[in-house]
Amino acid sequence: MAKWTPTHEAPEPLEGPIVPTIVGGTVIWFVLFLVQLPFYGWFDDHGHLWWLWTCLAGAGLGLIGIWYVRRRDAAIKRARAGAGVRQ
């Protein structure tokens, strides 16, 4: 079996508004948690309580994501400023 080799260069990674995207996703997860909270009893009776906790976990992980991408964004800006590169 022959080893596969790429025939073209890999594309550059896409950079976009990462921080607002992560904040928006975190807010959506938390809103979904709040919307489902009044139906706690129904979810418990029907064996779907994991839906509620999934939304809370998504919001919690989103908070970690916000912290991470803000620090990443700041580090990228510091590196560009140190290198004298303007964007």
C-alpha angles and dihedrals in degrees: 000000000000121000114250116239125187116251097205140031119273114253121251114265115262116246119197140150094311100167096052090045093054092043090051093050092048091051091050092052092049093047090050089052092051093047092052096043096084088056094056092122094050092049090048093049093050098043095249099114089118088072090066094047092045090059092048091049090050090053092047094048088046089059089055088047092052091052091048099047093044090054091045092050091049091049092051091050091048091050092050092048091049091050093047093239117148124208 
